[in-house]
Amino acid sequence: MGIWRQMAEYLYIKKRDPNQPRTQWMKYMHGMNRISLLMFMVALIIMLFKFVILPMFK
């Protein structure tokens, strides 16, 4: 499974494979990965705003 497919599944863009085993620990792991991925994306947006967009208006 590729990294882009896994990220799409974390962000609910792509449906997960129904044949994969789904244990409680996998749910926890994917939930934590989803949270960290969303936090990373928010940080990238903040950095883009701070270092690219704000200096354009000064």
N, C-alpha and C positions, 0 to 999 in steps of 0.2 A: 504494500500500500504506500502510495507516495505522500510526501509531506503536504502538498497542496490539497490533496483529497481529504487528509485528516483535518487540516485547518478548516476546510469547508464544512466538514461534519461538525466540528466544534462550534462553528458560527451558525449552524442550522441552515446553511446554504444548500447542502447536499444531504440526502438521506443516508443513514448508515446501512451497512450490509445486514439484512435480517438473519443471515446464517451464522454470524459471529456470536460466540458465547458472551453473555452479558451478566457478569457477576457484580455483587455489591461493591467490591473493591475497584472494579473497572469504572463503575459509575462515579465513585469518589475521585479517582484519578482523572477522568475526563472532565469532571466538574472543576477541579483545581486547574487543569490545563486551560479550560475555557476562561476562567477568571483571569489567569495570568496573561493569556493572549489578549483579552479585552483591555486589561490595564496597560499592556505594552502599546496597543493601538491608540489609546487615549494619550499616553505619554508622547507618542510620535506626533499626534495632532497638536498637542500643546507646544512641542518644540518647533514644529513648522510655523505655528502662529507667532511664537516668540521671536524666532530668528529670521523668518522670511517675510511675514505679512506686516508685523509692526514696524520694522525698519523702512518699509516702503512709504509709510505715512509720516516719517520724520524729516 
